[in-house]
Amino acid sequence: MNFATHVDTAARNAPDSLAVGDSRESLTFGELAQSSDRIADALVHRGVAVGDHVAISMANSVAFVCTYLGVLKRGAVAVPLNRRFTDEQTEYVLTDSDAVAVVTSRHDASVPTAIDGETCEYAALLGTEGGDTDVEPRRSEELAELLYTSGTTGAPKGVYHTHGNLDANARGYIDCNRWSRDDVALTVCQCFHVTGLNITTTPFLALEAENHLLTEWDVEAALATIERHDVTYTFLIPTMVVELLEHEHVEAYDLTSLRTVGVGGSPMPERRIAEVESALGCTLVEGYGMTETTPLATMNRPDDAGRKPGSVGRPVANAVTVRIEDHRTHTPVERGERGEVLWRGDTVTPGYNRQQLTESAFVERDGVRWLRSGDVGWMDDDGFLYIVDRLEDMFTTGCGDVYPHEIEDAIYELAAVQQVAIVDSTDDVRGTTVTTIVTCRDGETVSAAEIKRVCERQLESHEVPDRVVFVDEFPRTATGKLDRGALRREFG
């Protein structure tokens, strides 16, 4: 099944129901189906063949959704471009993906044109004389999209998702969140990233429900959209959650429609969960996933019995299976013990667009193929997964292993701390040491001594920071996450 036909089904079931909207326009499901048909037909006339890769360079918008669906209906592979990439990174992605065309929302001189194809404007495609091209049938194992990782630790990596991946991912989110057609989503994460595209946008198309997209993350715009459109669900990364909490006028908005906020992308400080739920009057639900899992892997469920604050929830049984193994011996660990988290299942990517990346990411255990996550975690007796840290962020001092997130959690107990990050530093005498970088809330301060004292009370001696550095702001990746690599380069 071609995943894009979900919109055609919705157009038959409820043609006049609102499907997508942005700050400038909105479309019903009937209109969205027609517009995506026109895009697909225009791509046919421009020589785009089944299986070709078509890049999309657009901010979150109705135009992005129409183009994305049009590419899928043609039977091509959608390649959303990260608009925060440098020119060099964008050139790399266009070349690496073998894109035959780039679709933009308007003439954009910043989009490189040195590809074996053409740059097309969305308006021109939409205005192409209509035809009678049928939606290209696709099997579940055939490719639908190619999403690129942020590239903070090297060149961006292209991750394939199949039509079957998209369908299993959408169904899993719908079931876990118990969404209905009456739900309304707000998409604030960019659709060039798996969080914006596959946590709200594609699931709400399959759900046949309403979705509003913000062009860029803006706290005021997000709050206003929730109030104006009676939004019931949105997904945020932790830095966005902190900005909402810090916003001085949050109480001025009517947020009573909001029932659930999903959060993920990086660990959420447990102390902040209660703050969010109190400030926004809704349930905050943590989950876990990767670009390589489309991203559905685990979720806390909105009801009390289905969630444990601090955990990322249980593995979604109908979508994935998990294995936790010792990263040195590759043998399974017992419940409660830490190890690297591995995945297999219906949402797991078939691989990268470069064979050597696929070979290094997948391993075979007892004849079964597993995806290595690179994350360290453990599972409790009730089956809830806890992510400790990235394996690459863990470091070893002379006295033992250090997991930055555990130290950060302890420091977040200090009310003045807005954000904290732990990196490893090198001392000529002591070797590897622990450095803490901190930003404080406006008008509040905390001393290095206070930070060390709270760590001494809760942590092992080798985890207590050797150095505390205060900064005004943290560097961010192209997807808005904390750029720990940049911090290492500056303070390590």
N, C-alpha and C positions, 0 to 999 in steps of 0.2 A: 504493500500500500504506500502510495506517495503521501508523505505526512501533510503536504499542503492541501490535500483534499478535505482535511478537517474544516477548512473555511467554507468549502462548497457545501458540505453537509450542514453547517450552521446557517448558510444562506438559504437552504431549503427549509430548515426547521424554523428559523426566526429571522427572515430577511431584513426586518426593520429594527432589530435590536442593535444597540450601539456595540461596535466591536473594538475599535481603537480610537484614541484621541491624543492630540498634543496641544500645545498652547495656541496653535493657529487653525487647526481643522480636526474634524472627526469623521469617521466612516461607519456606516452600518455593516453588518455582515454581508448583506447583498451587494453593497458598494465595494467592499473589500474584495469579494470574490471576483467581481467584474474588473476592478483595477488590476488585480494580480494576473488575471487572464490576459489583459492587454500587455502587461509587461512581458509575460511569457511569449506572446505572439510576436512582440517587437524583437525579442532576443532571437527567435527563429529567423525572422527576416534579416537580422544582422549576422547570420551565419553561426550562431552559438549552437554547438552540437550537444547531443545527450552525453553527459559525463564530463563536459568542459567545466573549467573552474572560472567562476565569475566573481570578481571582487566587488564589495559594496563599501563605498566611502561616504558614510552619512552618520550624523548624530542621531540619537533616539528621536524617532518621528513616525508619523503615519507613512511617510514616503519610504522609510527603511523597511517597515513591515510589508508594504505592498511589493517592494523590490525583492525582498527575501523570499516571499511566497512565490513570486513570479519566476525566480531562478529555479526553485524547487519544482514548480509545475512544468518547466521546460525539461526537467530531468537532469539539470546541471547541478554543480556543487557550489553552494554559497560560501564566499570567503569574506566575512566582515573584517574591514581594516581598522586597526586601532588608531584612532585619529590623534592620539597623544604620542605616537611613535615619532622618532626623528625621521627626516627625509631618508637617511641611510637605512634605518630599520624598515621603512615602508618599501623602499626599493628592494630590499632583501626579500620581504614577504611576497611581493609581486612576482619576483623572479623564482623564488623557492616554490611557490604554489602553482606555477605555470598558468597563471590567470590569462585568459584570452581577451578579457574586457574588464573595465572598471566602471561601475555606475555611481555617479555622484548626484547630489541634490541640486547642484548648479555648476556652472563652469568654475572649476577650482584649480588655480595654477599650482597649488601646493601638491597636487596628486601627480606623482611621476607618470610619464607617458611612455617610458622606454620599455614597453612590453610588446609582445607579439599579438596585438589586438588594438582595441580602441577605447577611448574614454567616452562614455555616454551620459548625457544628462537625463535624470529621471523624468522631467517634464516632457522631453522629446520622446522618450520611450512610451510614456503614457498617452501622448498625442498621436502615436503612429496609427495609421488606418487599420481598423480591426480586421481580424480574420476568423477562421474557424478551427484554429489549432487546438487539439485535444490535450488534456493533461497527460504527460508522459507517465505510463505505469512504472512503478518502482517496486522491487522486492524489499523485504525488511533488511536484508544484509547489504543493500546497495547504498552508496555514499550520498549523504545529504548536505553536509557542511564540513568546513575545515576551519577550526578556530585556532588562533595562535596565542601561546602563552606570553607573559609580559616580557620575557627576555632579560630579566634582571641578573641572571647568572650565566649569560651567554647569549647566543643568537636565539630569537624566538623560535619555538617549536610548534609545528603544525599538527594539530590533533584532529583526526577524523571522527565524525559521528555519522552513523547510518540512520535511515528512516526508522528502523526498528529501535535504535537507541533513543531517538526523539520520542517515539510513541511510548516506550516503557518508562522513560523519564517523566513525561507528562502525566501518564496514568498514576504513577507512584506519588507525585506531588498532590494530585487531585484527591487520591484516596487518603493519604496521610493527613492532609489538612482538612479533609471533609468539606471541600469546596462544593458549591452548587452554582447554577447559572445566575443566581442572585448575587453572588460575590462580585466585588469590584477591586481590581488590582491597580497599584501604582508602581510603575517601573522607574527606578531612579538610577540603578546601575546601568552602565552602557551596554548596548546590545552587541558590541564587538567582543564582549566578554561573556563567558558562559553564565554568569549570574544574572545579567540583564536579559539575555536571550532565552535561557532555558529554565529559569526558576519562575518567572512570571509570563513572559511573552508567548512562548510556544505552549506551555500548559494551559493558559487562558484561551488560546485559540482552540485547543482540543476540548476545553470545558464549554466553549461557546458562550463565554462571559466577557465582560467589559474590562478593558485595560487602558490606563492612561500613562503616557510616557513623558518624562521630563528630559529636555534637551541636554541639560547639565545638572549636576547635583547642586541644589540651592535649598537651604533650610526653609526660608520663607515660602518659596514656591511649593515645596513638598507639603508643608502644613496647610497652605491655601488649597491645594488640590485635594487633599484628604477631606477638608471641610466642604468644598464645592461639589465634589462628586460622590460623597458618601463612601469613600474607599474603605474596604473591610480588611485588606491585606497589602502589606508591602514587605520587601526584603531589603535589609541594610547591611553594610559591613560595619564592624565595630567603630571605626572612626566617624562614620555618619551618626551612629547612635550617640556617641559622646557629644557631637555638635548639636544634636537635638536636645540633649540634657542641658547643655550650656546655654541654649537660646533663651534670652530673657523674656520673650513674649509668647512662649509656648502655651501658657494658660489662656491666652486671648483667643485661641482657635477652638472651634467645636470639633473634637475628635471622637465623639461618642460612637460613630459608625465603625471605627477601627477596632477589630477584634483580635487580630494577630499580627505581630511583627516577626518575620523570620530574620535570623542573624547568622552570619557565617563569613567565610573568607579568611578568618584568623580567629584565635581564641578570644572569647568575650570574658573580661574580668567578672568573676562571679558576683562580686559586691555590687556591680552596676546593674545586674538583672532586676533586682527589686526596685532600684531607682527608676529604671525605664518603665516598668509596669505601673508604678505609682504616678509618674509624670504623664504618661500617655493613656492610662486607663485601659490597658489591653494586656494580652499575654505575649510574652517574648519567648520565641521558640528557637532554640539552637539546633543547627544541623551541621552536617559535614559532607563535603564532596570535593571533587577536583574537576578540572577541565576534562581529564581522562575518564571521568565517570558521568559525564553529560550534564549536570554534576551529581545527580541523586545517588547517595550511598546510605547515609543514616539520617534520622530525624527524631527529635522529640515531638510528641504529638500534643495538640493544644490542651487536652484534658489532663487533669492532675495525675491520673494513674499512668499516663503515657509519657511523662517527662520527669527528668531529674536535673534541676539547675546545676550547671557546671559540666554536665555530660553533653555529648553531641547526639544523644538518642540511641535507639536501637537500629541495627541494619535493617533496611527495608526488604523484607523477606521475599517478596515477589520480584525484586529487581536485582539483588546482589547477595553474594555469600562472602564472608570475611574470614581471613586467616591471620593470626598474630604470631609472629615467629621471632626467635632470637636472631638479630641481624648479623651475628658473627657465625653461629652454627647452622642457621636456617632450619632449626627444629621448632615445632610449635611450643608455645609457652602455656602455662596453666592460667586459669582465671585469676585476675588480680596481679599478674606479672606483666611487666612491660616488654614490648617487642615492636618490630616493624609491622605495620598494617598492610595486608595484601588483599586484593579484590578480584572477583570474577563475577560475571552475570550479564543481564540484559542491557544495563546502562554503561557497561565498560566498553571503551573505544576498541575498535578492531586494530588500531595502531596509529602510528604517526605517518606523515607523508614521506618520511625518510626511513628506509629499512633498518639502518644501523641504530636509530633511536628506538624503534620497535623492539629490536633484539636486546637492547640493554635494559628496557623497561619491563619486559615480560620474562618470567621464569617458569620453569616446570617443576612441580612438586608431585611426586607419585603419579605422573602421567597427566596431571591437570595443569592447565595454563593459568597463571596468576599475574596480575598487574602489581608491581611494587609501587607503593604510594610515596615512600620516603618519609612517612610520618611515624612517630613513635606513639603508641597508645596502649591501653589496657582495658579489659572488659570486666565489669563486676558480675556478681552472681545472678543478677536479674537481666543480664544481657545488654546493659547500657555501656556504650563505648566512651572512653575518655581519651582525648588527644593530649599528649604531654607536650610535644614539640616536633619541629622538623628535625629529622636525623642530621641534616646538614648544619642546623643551628646549634646542636649539642656540641659541647667541647669538654675537654678533660683538663683539669688542673692536676697538681701533684698529689691531691688527696682524693680525687674521684670525679665522676661525671657531673656535668652541670647542664641543666635544662633551663634555658632562659625564662620560659613562660612561668615556671614555678616560682622563681624569684620575683618576677613581675607581679604575680598574683598577691604575694605577700606585701609588696610595696603599695599596691592599690588600696590597701586598707587605710592608708593615710589620706584623709579627706582633701588635703590641698593638692594632691597629685592629680594632674589631668591625664598625662600619658607617660609611660615608662618603657624603656627598652634596655635589654641586657646584651652586651657583646663581649667577646673575648679580646683581651689585650695581651701584649707581650712585654714582659719586664726582663731586662738583661740579667737580673739577679735571680728573680723568683720564677721565671718562665711564664706560663700562661696565668693571667689574672682576670678578675671579674670587674667589668666597668659598667656602671649604671648611668643611663642618660635619661633626664627627667624634664618634663614641662609641667608648670604649675597652673592651677586655675587662676583666672584674672583676680588680682587683688589679694592672692593668698601666697604664702611662702612655706617652705619646709627646709630644714637643714640637712646636710649630709649626715650629721650625727643621728638625727631622728630616723633617717632611712636605714642606717646601719643597725640601729637598735631594734627596729621592727623585724629585720632579717635575722638578727641574732636570736630573737625569741622564737622564731618559727622554723628556721632552716638549719642545715648542717653548717659547720664552721667554714668549709671550703666554698659554700654558696654565698656567704656574706660578701657584699661588694668591697673591693679594694679601693675603688675610686668612684666618685659621684660627680657627674657633670650636668650642669643646668643649661638648657637651650630654650630658645623662643619657639621653635617649631621643628617638626621632624620632616626629613625628606620622604617623598612618596613615590611609589612606582607608577607606571602608566595606568594601572587599574585602581589607584587610590590607596593601596596597601602601604604599610610601613616598609621603607626600603632599608632593610637591615644591612644589606651589603654596603650601601653608602655610609651607614653609621660605622661599620667596621673599618672602611677606608679612612674615615676621618678621625676616629677615636681609638681604633685598634692598634 
